[in-house]
Amino acid sequence: MSSPQSMPIAEKNPSRRNALWTKTFLLITVANFFHFLGFQLLLSTIPIYAQDLGAKETDIGLVVSMLTLFALLIRPLTGGALDLYGKKRLLLIGLALNLLAILLYPFARGLSALFLIRALHGIGFGISTTAFGTIAADIVPPARRGEGLGIFGLSTTLSMAIGPYIGLLLYDRTGTLLLFTASALMTITSMIMVIPLSRTEIDLSRPVKKHLKEALSLPEMFEGKAAFPALLVMLLSLSYGGIIAFLTPYGKSAGVPNIGVFFIFNAIFVFLSRPFAGRIYDVKGVGWILLPGALSGMIGLWLLAHATTTWTVIVAASFYGLAFGSIQPSLQAWANDRAPLNKRGAANAMFFSAFDLGIGGGAIALGWIAAWLGYAKMYECAGVLFILMIGLFFAHTGRRRAASEKGAT
């Protein structure tokens, strides 16, 4: 039998079993907001900053993917080490590395230096986001995991709504110094919010490992039951990588005015869809979210590929935001529901690693397509990823249903 200390805070106290709005949940959600706001301020501006340093289309893809590549590499190690060193300690280390990278950006004098700083930023980002996601998954009640993670994700969504647009305004009107200063201040604020978190509730939610070798072993770093949700979220983030890396250059080349409003309306509809999608997931299951969400994503990317006015961009962002806001948190909840309690760190590491791999791979692969066929055709090609997502889901559920029927006979 599991000891009280080996259980999540939402599960070990019956009186709090369905309590979602705890002090710990509020603190981690607000801290996550400031963490991602500091990141989102740079999301739409780093590609332009790279262009100012002499980057071409393929170089921009590499600059974007450098962060995601190193986040991808560090996540499995983070998943295994969360219990050994403590979630709060790992989270603060990740945030500190983020801060260091942000402070180094203004000193980049060429692409080589920028690549190195992006690598450092990726390591910090990989550690901090894995820790944030694991803490959130542990502290929400199991029966409300879809709803809880959807609400927690709103902190990311709100930063998406204001961060990229504010970042572009700061970059266009004041240059890089104020931009990087604002990003650093947001990261410092996140660290301040993390410090009061109770280590009793966060660090004892799963059994603590005794040896570094055990915590960093392959079985501890990866969780097979989270593999399929991770594969689907990778397909989702492949398309998002193309938006992050090339939306601003696409707007300039196609003459689409105010292309930056895509980030705002995308985030608004992500914000609106997350809580409802979480409740539907908890009651109906992931299929009720994935299929309409994928259709919405295809429509959004097709509209974006053919956008000529700001209004078209707004409609495209709305459809894409509905897709992203419903699919991503539902897949994360699904991954955590499938994983054993003592493997949630590994499950979240695998999930976010796949997400990072998709963004980095999307920036590179779609960059090649953009150089070959142009930005519009690139976004049309990205829409095919949602068709693939639907096909894989039907194949997976059909195979599991057949196996279940065979076992029953």
PyMOL commands that set and color helices and strands:
alter all, ss='L'
color gray80, all
select helices_A, chain A and resi 4-6+9-12+14-16+23-43+46-52+57-85+87-107+111-139+142-174+176-194+199-203+212-215+218-221+224-254+261-284+287-305+310-338+341-373+375-408
alter helices_A, ss='H'
color red, helices_A
deselect
rebuild
show_as cartoon
